[in-house]
Amino acid sequence: MPTPSAERTRRPRPVLQRPLLPLWLAVLAAAASGFLMNLAYPGASVWPFAFVGVALLLLALIGRRAGGALLVGLIYGAVFFFLLVSWTSRYLGVIPWAALASLEAVITAVAVIPIALAYRWLPRAFPGPVGRLVGLPAAIGALWVGRELLLGSWPYTGFPWARLGMTQSESPLATLSSWVGVSGLSFLIVFAVAMLVESVRVRLWRRPVALLVPAALVLVMIITPAFPTTAVGTMRIGAVQGNGPTGYFDEREPYSVIQAQTAATEPLFGEEMDLLVWPEGGLDYDPFQDPGLARRMTLIANRVEAPLLANAATGRGDENFNTSMLWTQDGTAEQTHDKRFPVPFGEYVPDRDFYYAIVPDLIGLIGREYTHGTNPPLVDVDGTPVGLAICFDVIYDEVIREGIQGGAQVLVFQTNNADFRGTDENLQQLAFARMRAIETGRSVVNISTVGRSQMISPSGTTTASLDADEAGALLEDVELRTGLTAGVVLGPWVQQLLLWGGLGALLFGWWRARRRL
C-alpha cells in the first residue's frame, strides 16, 4: 500500500502560469488599452471601449511576474492619464500636467501588480471550472476596484477622476450604479470581461450549455432597472451661466463677474421660482466682507423673489474657504457649505515649502490657501433639503452620500470651468454629474460659470442645457425625490468588501498555491 509521501510524489505538479503575451506585445496591448480607455470618457464617450480597454490590459497582465506587470501598468497608466487629463495644461503648462499624469501612472503601475499575481496564483490554487470562471474573475474585479480606491484617496485627498464605472453614464449599464454604487459598477464591468477572457481560455464553447452563465450575467447587467425612488413634487429652479471673466488669469474689472451674472439673470426677473443658482466663483469678492456686493445679491434675491445660492472665496479668521451660501431676500445667509476637498496644487499647496523649493514660479502663483470644509453639503430651501457639491467634490462619494442621507431631494453642483475652456474637462465633469443623478435617483442641476451647464433628470436624461462660452439662464420645474437607493446605502460597504475581499483572495490563493507545489 503506497504511503502518503508516495502519493504526494506521484501527484502531478500544477503547471506554472506563463505570460499569455510576450512582453513586447503586452506593452503594445497596454498602450492600446490606455488609448481606448481614454476614448470611453468624454469627449469621445464611446463607452463600449471601456470593455475593450479592460480586456487588453488583462491579457497583457496574465502570467506576468511583478517586474513585467510594473512595466505594463506604467505604459497603460501613462497613455491613459496623459490623454485623459491633458486639460490640466490649458493654462499652467506642461509641468502640472506631466506631474499629475506621471504620478497616477506610477501608482497604477504598482497597483496592477496584485492583478498579475492573482492570475499566477489563483488558477493554481483553484484549478476547477468554478474557480476559473467565477472565483478568478471576482478577485480580478475586486483588485481593480482596490486600485481605483487607492488612486481616489492617496496622495493627499486622491484623484478619483478615472473610475471605470464613470465611463457608463450614457450606457444601459449606468442604472447598476443605483444598486451597487460606482465602484460596484466598476467591479461588474471587470468581472464580466475577466469571465469572458477565462471562458475563451478554457474553451468554454466546447460546452455550449456552460456559456449560459456568462450570457445570463451580461443580460442581467443590461436589463436591470434603476433602483426606485419616490417622486414628491417639483421645485422651480433657475440657474444662470454668466460667462464672465472667472478664469485664474482672466483680466477683469472690479465687480465684472457679478455684473456678468446679473446681466444673464435679468431674463428671469419677474418669473416665479423657488431657488436661483449661480455657479462656483460667481462672485468677485466675499459678500460677508463687502457690503456693496451684499446689497447687489439682496437686490437679485428680491427681483426673483427667491433665495440665491451663490459661491465665493470667503475668509474666517486666518482661514479661507470655497463657500456656497444661501442668500435670502432679507440680506442674510445663515446656511453655508464649504468645499470639502479643495484641489491640491490648485486651491491649496500641501507641503508648500518642499514644492516651492522645486518649482517656485508655479507654486508662487497659488497665493490663497483654502481650508477643507467640515459643514454638511446641504441647505434647506423652504422645507426642501438640497444637496450640494462644489466643482470637483462631485467625484467624492462621501460628499454626495452625506447630502442624500441628510435628506436631499435634489442635487445642485456649482462649478467654474473657466480655466479649462475648450477642453474635455467640463464634458467629463458633466458625465460624472449624470452618473450621480442615476446613482442617487435625484435630479441634478449642474451650473458652470462658462458652461456647459445642464439640468439632469433622475434617469440621467438632460432636460435643459446651456452651451459653453455663452451667457444664459435656465428655468425648469425640477423633479424632487426621496428614498435611498441601494447604491447610496450599500456603496461604502461594497467598496470595503471588494477592497479587503480582493486582497484576502490574493493572499489565500498564494497560500493555497504554495501548498499545492
N, C-alpha and C positions, 0 to 999 in steps of 0.2 A: 504493500500500500504506500503510495507516494506521500512523502512528508509535506507539511505546509510550505517549507522552504523550497522544495522541488516544484510545487505548484506555482510559487511566485517566479521561479526561474523560467518555467515554460510559458508564463503569461506573456503575450506579445506586448512590447512596449509601445505606448502611443506615439504616433508619428508627430514629430515636431511641426508646428505651423510655420510654413515658409511664406515669404512675401509673394503676394499674388502677382505684383508687377515688379519688373526690375526698377532700380532706384531712378534711373533717368526718366523712365516713363511715368513713374509715380510723381516725380516733380512736375512733369508736364500736366498730369491729371490734376494735381493740386492747384496749379496756376489756372487751369481751365475752370476748376471748381470755384475759385475766388472770383473770377471774371463773371461767371454765370450767376453766382450768388449776389453780386452787386446788381445785376440786371433784374433780380427778383424784387428789389426795392424800388421805390420811386426815384427819378422819373420814369424809367422804362416800365416798372411794375409788371413784369412778366412772371407772375407768381409760380407757374409750374417749374421755372428754372431753379427754384429753391430745392425741389426734389432731385433734379439732375445734379445740382451742385453738391448736395449731401452724398449722393451715390458715388460721385467721382472721388470725393475726399475719403470716403470709407474704403473704396477699392484701393486707393493709394496707401492707406494705413494698414490694411490686412497683412498680418505676418511680419510687420516691421518691428525691429528692436527699437530701443529708446532713441538711439542716435539718428536712425533713419526717420523715425516719426517726428523728431525735433525739426529736421530739415523740411520734411513735407509740410508740417504745420506752419513753419516760418514762411514758406513760399505761399501757401494758401492765405495766411493772415496778412502778409504784405500786399499781395494783389488785391484782396478783398477790401482791406481798410484804406489803402491809399486811394482806391477808387471811390469808396462809399463816403468818406469824409473829406473829399477834395475841397468842399465848400469852406473848410476852415482856413484855406489860403486866400480867400477872397480879398481881405484887407490886410491881414497881418503877414502874408507872405509864406515862404516855403517852410521856415523853421517850425512854427506851431503845427502845421500840417504833418511834416515829417516826424515830429516828436510824438504826436498822438498816434499816428498810424503805426510807427515803429514800435511804440510801447504795446499797443494792442496786438501787434503781430507776434512780439516776443512772448507775451502772456499766452496767446493762442498756441504757439509752438510748444510751450511747456504743458499746457492743459490738454493737448490731444495725445500726449504720451500714454495716459491711462487707457484711452480708447484702443490704441495699438496693442497695449499689453493685454487688454481684455480679449482681443482677437487671438492672441497667442495662448492665453491660459485657459479661457473658458471652454473652448472646444475639446481640449484635452481633459478637463475636469468633468465635463458633462457631454460625452460624445453622442448621446441619444438624440433622436429627432426633436423631442420637446426642448431639450437644451439648445440645440442648434437653431430651431425655428422660433422659439419663444424666449427662452432664458437669455441667450446671447443678444438678440435684438433689444430686449428690455434693458439689459445692462448698458449697451451702447447708447441707447436713448437717454438713460439716466445720467451717464457720464457726460454726454453732450450738454445736458441742462446744467450739470455741475460746472462745466466750463463757462457757460453763459452767466451763471451766478457769480463766479469769480470775476469775470470782466465787469459785471454790473455793480460790484461792491468794493473793488480794490484796483489801483491805489486810491487813497483819499475816499471820495464817495463813489468811485467807479464810473463806468460809462455804459449803461445798459441800453445802448442805442441800436445794437445789431442783433437782437434776439430773433431767432428763426421764425417764431410764431408771428412776429410783426410783418412778415412778408405776405401774410394771407389776408390782409384787410379787404381785398376785393375778390376773394375766392370763396367757394361754398364751404370751405373748412373753417372760416372765421367764427362761425357760431359755436364751435367746440370750445373757444375761449370762455364762453359763458358757463361752461360746465367744469373746466379744469384750469382756467386761467391761461395766460400767455405762455408761461413756462410749460404747463401741461400740454399745450398745443405743440410747442417745440418738440417735446418728448414723443408725441404721437406721430409727428412727421418723420422723425429719425427712426422710430420703431418700425413704421411701415416700410421705409426704404431699406433698413437693415434686414427686415424679414424677407423682402423681395430679393435682396442680394443673396441671402442664405438659401432661399428657395431655388435659385439658379445654381448655386454652388453644389447643392446636394441633389441636383437634377430632379426636382420635385415633379416636373412634367411627366415623368415616367409613371407617377401615381396621380392621375387626374383628380381623383376624389380629394386627395390631400390639398389640392390647390384651392379648395373651397374656403379654407381657413384664411389665407391672406386676402382672397377676394371678398370674403364677408367683412373683414376688417376695413378694407377700403370703402365698401358700400356703406357701412355704418358711419364712417367718418364723413361721408358726403351727405347723407340724408338726415343726420342728427339735427333737429330744430334747435333754435336758441332756447336757453333756459327761460321760463316765463317770469315776467314781472308784471305788476298791476298798474294800469293806467288810472290816474286820479285827477285828470283835468289838464289844463294848459296854463302856461304863463306867457304873456305877450312881452317879448324881449326885443329891444333894439340894440344893434351892435354897429359900431362906427369904426371904419378904417380911414384914418385921416391922411395917410400918405405924406406925413410931414418929415422934416429932417431929423430923423431919430437914430441914424447910424452913429457909431462911435466917433467917426472922423467927419461927419457931415458938418458943413458950415451952417450956422444958424444965428438968427437974430433973437434977442430976448423975447420969450413967450411965443416963438414961432410954432412950437409943437402944439400948444393948446389952441392957437389960432387955427391951425390946420384941422384939428379935431372939432373945433366949434363950427367951422365952415361946413365940414362934412356932416355935422349933426343937424344943421338947420332944416333940411327937408323933413326931419322928424318932429319939429316943433308943432305943437297942436295935435299930434297923433296920440291916441291912447296907448299906454304901455304900463307894464308892471316894473320893468327894470331896464336901465340903459347901461350898456357895457362899452367901455373904452379899453384899448389894448395895454399891454405892458409898455411902460415908457411913454404913455400918452400925455404925461405932464412934464413940463420943463423943470420944475423945482418941487420942493417939499411943501405941500399946501398947509401943513401944520406949522410951518415957519414963515410962510409967505402969505400975508393977509390978502393981498391983491389977487393972487391965484385962487385962494379960498373963496373969495367973493364971486369970481367967474364961475367956479364949479357950482356954487349955490344957485347962481342965476340959471345955469344949464339945467340943474335938477328941477327948478321951478318951471322952466319953459316946457319941459316934457312931463311935468307932474309925476315924477318917479325918481327913486334913488339912482345915483350914478355910481357904478362900480368902476373905479379908476385905479391907476397904478403909478407909483413914483418911487424914487430913491428917497428914503426918509432917515432922519438921524434921531437917535435917542441916547443922550449922554455921549459917550465916546464910541458908540457903535452905529453902524449904518446897516440898513435893511432894504431889500427889494420888497415893497409893501403894496398890497392891494387893499383898498379901503372902500367901504360902502358909504358914500357921501349923500346925506339926506337933504331934504328941502329946507330944513331949519339951519343948515350950515354946519352940522356936526357929523362926525364919523366915528361912532363908538365901536363899530365892528371892523376889524382889520385882520389881514393874514399876511405873514412874512414868508417869502420864498424859503422852502425847506432846504433845498440843495443848490446854493449858489454854485456857478460853474467854476471849477478850479482853473486858474490862469486866464479866466475871463472876467469873473466878478470878484475874485479874491486870489491871492497867491499863497499857497501853503509853503511853509519853509522859505519865506521870501528871501532871507539873507543868502541862503545857499544858491537859489536860482538867479538872484541878482548878480552874484559873482560870476555866473556863467554867461548870461545874456542880459546885461544891464539895460541896453536900449529897449528891448521888448518888455522886460519886467517893469521898467520905469513908466511905460505907457499906462499900466494898470494902477491908477492912483487910489481909487476907492476900494476899501476892503469891506465886502458885505459879510454880515454875520448870518449864520444859519438860523432860520426861524424855528420857533417851537410851538406857536399857537395853531389851533386846528385850521385845516383848509376848508373853512365853512363859514357862510354868512346866512342870516335869516332875513328873507325879504317878505315882509308882511305875512309871516307864518309859514313860508315855504323855504325849507333849507336848500341852499345852493352850494354845491361842492366846487372847489377851486383848485387850479394848478397853474402856476406861473411858468410859462415857457418850458424849459427842459424838464421841469418837475413832472411833466406828463409821462415821462418814461419810467418813473419810480413807482412801483406797485404800492408801496406803503402810503404814499400821498393820496392816490386815488381811493384805496381801500378805506383810509381813515375818513374821507369825506362821505363815502357811501354808507359806511357803518354808523356815521353820525347822523344819518337820515336824509342825505342829499337826494332830491327828486329830479335834479337836472345838474349837469356839469358845465362849468364855464372855464375855458382855458384862454388866458391872456398871454400874448407873445409879441416879441419885437424881432422881426426877421430882417431889419434894415441892413445889418452887417453882412447879410448873405444874399443880397439881391442878385437875381439872375442865376442862382444855383438850385440844386435839388433839395437843399435843406428844408425849405418850407413844405415841399411836397412830402418829404419823409415824415415831417412832424405831423402833417395832416393825416397821413396814413395811421400814425400811432393814435391820433385822436379818434379816428374812425374805429380802430380796434378797441379803444376804451369804451366807446358807445356800445359796441356789441358785447363786450365782456361784462359790462355792468348793467346792461339793459336800461340805459339812460340816454336821453337826448344830450347832445354836446353843442355848445356854442364856442367855436374856436375863432377868436378875433385877433388879427395882427395889425401892426402899425402900417405895414406896406403891402400886406397880402402874401398869399391868397388867404381869404377868410371864408369860413363856411359854417353853416348850421347843419347838424347831422342828426338823423333820427336814431332811435334805439336799435334799428335794424342795420345801421351803417349807411343808409341812403342819404345823400346830400340833398337837403331840402331848399337851401338858399346859398348863394356864393357871390363873392366879390373877386374880380381878377386882381392879379398882382400889379403894383405900381399905379393904382388908380384909387382916388378918393371915392368913398361911397358909404352907404348905410343900408343895413338890413333891418327888417321889422317883420317878425313872424310869431304866430302862436305856437309855442314850443310845447310838445307833449311832456307832461310830468308823470313820473312813475315811482312806485315804491316796491319794496321787496328786495331781498338779497339774492343774487344769483349764486349758484354753486361755485362758480369761478371766483367770486369775491370771498366767500366763506372758506372754501377749501384750498384756494390758491396757495397761501403760505404753507399749508400742511403738505400739499403736493410737492412744493419745492423742496421742503426738508426731507420728505420721503425719498424723492429722486436723488437728492444730493448724497444722503447717507446710505441709501439703498444701493446706489451705483458703486460707491467706494467699498461698501461691505461685500457686494457681489464680486468685485475685483479681488479683494483680499481672500475671500473664501475660495475663489477659483484658483488663485495662486497656491493656496494651501492644498487643495484637492489635487491640483496638477502635480505638485511635488510628491505627494503620496503615491500617485499612480506611476511615477517614473521608476 
